[in-house]
């Protein structure tokens, strides 16, 4: 029955008892001739119930090297298996079904293909293991995780991952991920570690539990083993912001009787930080509307916005001079910023900060979207732009630091900036960080200023430099 269910019978097949074709009647054309009769209201369909049984073979061809190559000349009922390894030389594999008779073929034949499967075998082996442990439940200021391991074969693609409980998964880049190729020498110990200063508590759950995964992959005919020498999850507790960076004020309320009227009097006492002196400081003043390049080139500088219109005019002039000198220009800003509008037609590489995305998104060669809320991705992106070894001078502008503080919080931004400024960079890189102190209280402004050894404040089109 399985072989003939789609074929009209003759009525004389072996072991057939009755056969009702229902072609306009209830006649039994089988051996028993037990004709039937209809009851009630009914009608017969004029549709042809069966296709004509195919009279020709069906062959299978594969497209290879610019022509069709025959794989099977006649498909049989059931599974037809054949190796296609000689034809798998690209990512696309194309086959066709074709009738066996293509010349003077006057009859139309039909076939029913139930399934076509492509099974690919690979000689790739993979070793994967997950470790777990527990740590403190206190707030973390820093987390360092370390793995020392060896493999019994060489040159594996190794992935080390720390579980991100905030995302509910292992991450594939940024903090919590290390990817490398193992040593060319089997059995050689290798130590890999990563220090996380942005949201380290994301890498443990509410009870302090953490998970770490190690995976090695290689295309080889031989199995291999992973040997672990050390798994370490090391944390630092607390916030490491120097206390002398903060101001505190005390208000003393007095009442004075003057001509029968009680007047409230407020006296504010301010404690100075250790870096402040009681004598006024002097500053070198630049009377030009453009900031002196020789005072900024090769430095990481905090640009303090005091009058927006004059500031951006001076900044655009500085950028224009950099482009005239054929320097590479990288700008971290928002899509609607003044810098993006003014420089969108120039030869500038934009990293557009967006709070709506969670990973890097490349738009084109000139523009890349960067997640503003993920400071680990932002940190990695900036450090790549000023890494050592570059030959051509470049200017990097971060616009603006105040928005980052308001979006991500002061503590996270402070740690982010501290780690960023301590990272090594090429002497050919000039990095400018725009900061608006009016958007923050004095304690935050003072802390941000203290991170920079060199600061420049714009005063209505004139600039002064603080060393």
N, C-alpha and C positions, 0 to 999 in steps of 0.2 A: 504493500500500500504506500510506503514511503516513497518508493521510486516512481509510482504511477499516479500519485494523487492529483497531479496537474495535467494528466493526459486522458483523453477520451478512450474508453475501452471498446473492444469489439464484441464482448459478451461471451467469448469462448475461452477466456483465460483459465488456467488450472485453479481448482478449489473455489471458483466463483459460484455462488448459489443463485442470487438474484441481482439484477442490474436494472435500475429504473433511470432512464435518461431524462424523463420528464420533458421531452421535446414535443409538447402539445398534447400529450396523453400520459396514461399511467401504465403503459405496457412494460412488462418485464422481459427484457431481451436476454436474460441470463438462461442457464440450463433449466431452471424450474418452471419458467413461463407462467409465473403466478401474477397475472395482470391485476392491477388494482382499479378502484373506482374513486372518484372524487366526491366529497360531501360538502355541503354548504356553498358559499360563494368563493370562487377562486379564479385565477387567471394565470396564464403561462407567459413567461418573459421571452422576448424575442432575441435577447442578448446571446452571443455565442459563449457558452460556459467554459470552453477550453481553447487554449491556443493550439495551433497545429504542432505536433511533435517535431522538434528540430531534425533536419535531415543532414546538416553539416556540422563539422567540428567547430569548436571555439578555441582560439589560441590566445596566449598572453604574451605581449611584447613589452620590453623596457627601453626607454630612451637613454642611449649611451653614446658618447663621442660623436654626436651629431646625427645619429640614425637610430632606427628601431631595431632592437635585437630580440629575437624570439626566445622566450623562456619556456613556454609549454605549447605544444602543437595541438593538444586535444584535452580539454578539461574533463575530468571524470566526476561522477557524483561522489560527494564527500569532500574531504580535505585533499588538496593538491599541494605538496610541499616541494620547494626548490630553493637552493642556495643562490643568493644574489650578491654575494661578496664582491665578485669582479666588477660589479656595476655601481658600487657605492663609493664614488669618487667626488661627491659634492654633498651639500646639505639638502639638496632636493632630489627626490627619486620619483620618476614618473613612469606609470605603466598604462597599458591600454588593452582592451579586450576586442578581438577581431574575429570575424567569421573565417572559417577555413577555406571557403570558396568565394573568391572575389571576382572571377571572370565568368561571364554568361550565367550569372546566378539570377534566376527569375523568381525564385521563391523567397518570401520574407520569413526569416526564422527569429524566434525570441528565446532568450535564456534568462534565468533568474539567478543572480549572484547574491548569495546570502551574506557573505563576509569576506573581507580581505584584510589580512593581518601582516604587519611587518615586525618581526622579532629581531632585535639587535642585541648581540652578545658583546660584552666589553671585557677586556683583560685588566680592568681597573680594580684596585683594592683600596679599602678605606678602614682606618682604625679610629674609633671614637670612644671617649670615656668622659663621664661627668663626675665632678667632685662637689661635695657640699660641706658646709660647716656653719658655725654660729659665732657671732661677734657681739659687741656692745649695742645697746639700744639707745645710747646717748647721741646727741647731735654730733655729726662729723665735720671737721674742717678739711680733712684730706684722707684719701684712701690710696694705698699702693698695693697692687697685686703682682705677684711674681710666680713664674713657672720655670723650673729647670728640668729639662727633659732630654732624651736621646732616642733615636730611632735606629732600628737594626738595618736600615737601608738608607740610601742617600737621596737628597734632592726631592723631598716631599713638599707638597703644598700644605702648609700647616696653618690652622686657624685656632686662635685662643680667644675665648669669649667669656665675659662675666655677665651673669643674668641681670637685666634691668627690670626691677620689679615695678617701676613706674610705668613702663611700657608693657610689662607682662610677657617679655620675650627676650631672647638673646639679640644683640644688635650686630650689624655687619660692618660698621665703620664708626670712627670717633671713639669716645670714651667707652670702655668695655669691650674693645675689639683689637686684636693684634693679628696681623696676617703676614706671613713670611715664608720663604723657601728654606728648608732645613739644610744643614751642612752637606757638602759634597763627600764628606767622610762618614761612613756608618759608625754608630756607637759613640758619636761625639756629643758631649754634654753642651747644651746651649741654654742660656738664661735670658728670659724676656720678662720685662716688667713695664708697668704703666702707672703713673701717678694721676689720680683724679682729684681735681680741686673744685670742679663745678658739679654741684648736686651729687656728692659722694653717697648720700643716704639713699639714692635711687637704686643702688646696687646691693641692697639688703632689704629684707621685709620688716614688718613692724616688730617682730620678735628677735631681730638680729640675724636671721638665717640668710646665708648666701649660697650661690651655686656657680660653678665654673666648668666650662666644657672645653675639651681639647680634641681636635680632629686632624688627622693626617691622611692625605689622598695622593695616590700615585698610580699611573698607568704602568703596570708591570705584571709579569707572569708569576711572580713569586710573592707569597705572603710575607708580611713584615710585622714587627712588634714595636710597641711604645714602652719606653722605660722612664718612669718618673722619679726624679731625685728630690724635688722640692715643690710644694704648693704653699704659698704664703699669702695671707690676706691681712694686711697691716693698716691700722687706722690711727688717725690723730683726732682727738676730741677737743671741741671748743673753737672759738673764733680767734684768729691770730692777727688782729688789727691792733697796732700799737696804741696804748691808751693815751699817750701824749698828743695824739692827733686830734683829740676831741676838745671842744671848749665846753665849759659849763658856766652858767650864770646864776647868780643868787640875787633875789630881790628882797630888799629890806624896806618895809613899809613903816613910815613915821607919820605922826600927826603933829602939825605945828599950828599953834593958835596965833593967828594974825588978825588983829582988829576984830576979834570976836568971831572970825570965820575959821573953821577947821579945814585945812588944806592937806590932802594926801600927797606925800612925797615918796617917790620911788628912786632908790639908789641901786644901780646894777654893778655888780662886781664881776669882772671877767678874768679867768685864769688864763695866762698865756701858755702856749706850748713851749717845750724846751728849745725848739728851734728859733723862737722869736727873741728879739733883742729889745731892750728898752729904748735904744737910740734909733732914730729913723733910718731906714735903709735907702740907699741911692740906687738908681737904675739907669742903665744906658738907654737913652731915648733916641729913637730913629725918627727923624722929621719927615721921612719919605712915606707916601701912602702905601708903598709896597714893602713887605717885610724883607729884611736883608737876607739874601740866600746864604751868604758866608756864615751867618750866625745860626742857621738852621740845618744846612746840608749835612747829611750823615747822622742826624740826631733823631731821637724820639721826643717830640715836642708837644706840649699841651697848649693848644690855641684857645685862649679865653675870650669868649664873646662878651663885649661890654656895650657895643652899639652895633646892632645887626647890619644895618645898611652899609656903614663904612667898613665893617669887618669883611663882609662877603665881597665887596668891591676890591679890597686889598687882596683877599684870597684868590679871586679870579685872576688878578694881575700876576700873582705869584705862580699860579698854575700855567698861565699863558707863557711866562718866561721859561718854565720847566719844559713845556712842549716845544718852544723855540729852540731849546738846547737839545732837542731830540731825546728827552728822557721818557721812559715808560711811565704811564700814569695809571694807578689803580685807585678807584674811589669806592668806599663802602658807604652807602647812603640809602635813602628810601626812594621809591619811584616818584613821589610827588615833591621831592626836595628842590631847593633852588639850584643846587649843584647839578643835579640830574637834568634839570631843564636847560641850564646854561651850557652844559658840556655834552649834551646828547648827540650833537653833530660832530664832535671832535673825536680824535683817535684816543679814546679812553676806554679802559676795561672797567665796567661797572659790576659791583657786587651789591645787588639790591636787597636790603634787609626787609624781610616780610614776617609778620607774626602769624600768618595763616598757613605756613608750610612747616613740615617737620624734617625735611632733608634737602640737600642741594638739588637745584633744578636748573639745568643749563638751557637758556633760551636761544642764544646764538653765540658767536665768537666774542661779542662785546658785552654780553649781559648774562649774569648768573644770579638766580634767586638763592638767598641764604636765609635759613631759619633764624629769626631774631631771638627767639626764646631759648634756643639751644646754644648756649655759650661754648660748649665743647666743639661743636662743628664750626662755629665762628672763629674760635681760637685756632683750630687746625687750618682753616682757610687763610687767615691773616699770616700765620707763621710761614706758610708755603710761599707767600708773595715776597717775603724778605729773607728767605733762606740764603745761606752763604754760597758763594760760587758763581753768582751772577756777574756778567761782564758789563752790562749796560746800566748806567744809573737809572734809578726809578724812584718815583714819589708815590707814597701811599697816604691817602686821606681817609680818616674815619669820621663820618658825619652822621649822628653826633653822639658823643658819650653820654650826654644827659638823657637822651631818649632810652638808651640801654639801661641806665639806672632806674628810670621810671617804669620800664617794662619788666625788668628782671629782678629789681631790688638792689639796694646798695651793697649788701654783704657779698652777694654772688658776683656783682660787677667789680667790686674791689679785688676779690680773689682772682677773677678773670684778668684784670688789668695788671695785677702784680705778677702773675705768671707770664703774661704776654711780654711785659717790659723786661723781665729777667731772661727771656729766651734770646739766644744768640741770633744776630742778624748781620747781613753784609754791610760794610762801611759805605757802600755805594747807595744805601737805601735811606731816604728821608721819609720819616713817618710823622704825620700831623694828626693829632686827636683834638677834635673840636669839642669844647665844653662851655656850657652856659651856667655859671654859678648862681645866677638869679633864680634858677629853677629848683634850687635845693637850699636846705638850711646851712648855716655856716660850718657846722661840724662835718657834714658830708663834703662840702666844697674844700675845706681844709685838708681832709683825708685824701681826696683825689689829687689836689695840688702837690701833696707831699710825695706822691708816687714818682713825679717827674723831676729830673735834675735840671731840666731846661723848660721854661715857660715863656709864652709870648702873649701879651695882652694888648688888644687893639683899642685905641682910644679915638673914636671919631675920625678914622682915616689915618691916624698916626699909630705907630706900633712901638711898644717898649719891650725889652727883653730882660728877663730875670734869670740870672745865673745862680 
